[in-house]
Amino acid sequence: MAIIGQEVEWLRHLFETGTLQEEKDREEFADSLKQIASQVDRCRDITHKLLNFARKMDPVMQAVELNKLIDEMAALVEKEAKLNNINIIREFQKDLPLVTSDPPFLRQVILNLLNNATYAIEANGAITISTKDNKDGRVEIAVVDTGRGIPKEHLKKIFDPFFTTKPPGKGTGLGLSICHGIIQRVGGTISVISQLDRGTTFTIRLPIAP
């Protein structure tokens, strides 16, 4: 909001001084509009995440074919990942039992974890996403990246609302807390292990459908 306010003041200045005839001033005018549009989009994103976090909608539980759902989400981020030389490796167990979950909620979780992994790697690495039957009434999903890792002192806070290791303007600190809330509401668990300069693993365990 502060950036929007600054840009609006600059636009007013350009209008009042009547200097928009200069090409340089027209370029600055266009850049200010671009900044305002970008920050409005960011405000919208933060507001939606806050609403999702506060709303805590009840999940609509149903049997889910996990491998198919994860593959669809991986395909969404794969194109951009390849541009940065990031390989998405799928290691799905065949004949995986159906799980009981809410598909839209679960898609949101998987997409968030894949986007976070891509951000952590930046370029030249791999994300391995795997599924397996734990033979204990639960199915396990693991998202493993070769990124920079998370400092040990941050691991305990990683699911806290508004906690983020991203620089200002790059993250809201709500993504992982929303994921944690969703997985709890569908009867599962989510955990994380990480080593600096070695990478991070997020593990989700979901109940098998009756």
N, C-alpha and C positions, 0 to 999 in steps of 0.2 A: 504493500500500500504506500510505503514511503517512496519507493521508486516511481510509482504512478504519479504521486503528488509532485515530485521533482520534475518529471517530464512534462506534466501539464503546465507548471510554472514556466518552463523553458519555451513551450509552444506559445504561451501568452506573451512572453517577451518578444518572440519573433514577430508576432502579429502587431504588437504595439510599436515596435521600431520600424515596421514596414520594410524589412530587409529581405523578404522572400523572393525578390527579383534575382538575387544572387544564387548561382547554382549551388554553392557550398551551403547556403542556408536552407535551400530546398532539400538537400541531402540530409541535413541535420533534422529537419522537420519530419522527413520520412522515417529516419532512424528512431526518433522519439515515438512516433506512432507505432512502430514495430515493437519497441520496448513496452509500451502500454499494453498492446495486444498480448504480448508474451506473459506479462505479469498478471493480467486478467485471467489467462488460461491457468496460471499457477494457483491463483486464488480459488478458482473453480475446483481444481484438483484437490486442494487442501480442504475446502468446504465439503466436498463429497466424501472424502475420507473421514472427516470429523463426524458427519452424519451417519455413515456406515458404522463407525466405532460406537457412537452413542445409541443407535437404533436397536442393535442387538436383535435383529429379526429372527424369528424361529425358523430353523431349517425344515425343509420338506424332504424327509428321509425316503430314500428309495434304493433299489439295487443298482449299482454302478459298475460298468465295465471299465476298470481302472486303466488298463494299458491303452485303450482307445482314447480315453479322455486326456491322458498325459501326452500322448503322441500329438493330439490336436493342438495342445498348448505349446509344445516344443516347436511345432511347425510355424507358429506365429512369430517366434523370436529367432528362428533359424536364419532367415534371410539377412537380418541385420548383424547377427553373430558372425556369419561367414564373411561379411565385409571387413570385420576386425580380426579375421583369421581365428575365430573361436569355433571349435568343433563340438557339436552336441551329440553325445554318444548315448544310445538307447540300449539298456540291458534289461529287457522285460522277460519275466518268467512266463513261459507258455502255460496255457491252461490255468491261469491265475483265477482263484475264486472271486466271485462278485463281492463287492463290499457294500455296506449300508452307509449312505452319505447323501449330501445335497449337492448335485452336480454343479450348479452355478457357483456355489460357495467354494467347492473344491477346485474349480477352474481358476478362481481368483487367487487361491493359495498357491497353486502350482505356477501360475504366470508370474506372481510376485517373486517367488523363489528363483525362477529362471532369470528374471530381469535383474535381481540382486546379484546373482552369480555372474551375469554378463558384465555388470558394472564393476564388480570386484576384480575381474580378470583384465578388463580394459581392452587388451589385444593379445593375440598369440597364446592360446590356451585351450582348455577343454572343460566341458560340463558333462558329467556322467549322471544320467538319471536312470534309476533301476527300481524294479519291483520284485518282491518275492513273498511267498507264503511262509510265515513264521511257524506254522504248524501249532499255534497256540490260540487259534481263533481270531488271529489278526494278520493283516497284510501290511507289509512294510514298503514305504517309498523312501528312497535316498536320493538327494540332490547334492552331488559332489563337484566342487569347482577347484581349479588350480590357481585361484586368485591370491591376493595379498594376505588373506587371513584376518582374523579379528583378535586384537589384544586380549590377553587373559582377563584383565580387569573389566573389560566390557562385556564379557560373555554372560555374566549374571544379570545385566541390564538389557540384553539384546531384545527381549520381548516387552520391555516397559514402554508405555505410551510416550511419544515425543522424544525418545532417545534415538539418536542417529549418529553414526560416525562419518556421514557425508558432510562436505563443506556447506556453508550457508547458501541457500538457494537451490540445493541439489536434492534435498530430502525433507520429509515432514516428520519422520520418526513414528509414523502410524502404520506403515505397511506390515511389519512383522508382528506388531501387537494385534492388528486385525486378524492376521493369519492364525495367531495363537488362540484368539477368541473363537474363531470359526472351527478350528480343529477340536477344541474343547466341547463346543456345542454339538458337534456331530459324533461325540463319544470317542474321540481319538486322542493321541498325544503327539507333541512335536518337541524335538530336542535338537541341540546343536553342539558340535565339537569343532575346534579350529586350532590351527597353528600358524603363526606368522610366517609368511613367505612360503607356506606349504599348501594352504587352501582351507576350505570350510566344507563341512558336511551337515546338512539338515536332514533329519530323519523323522518321518511321519508314520505312525501306526494307526490303522483303522480297523474297526470290527468287520469280520466277514458276514455277509448277508445270511440270515437263517435259511 
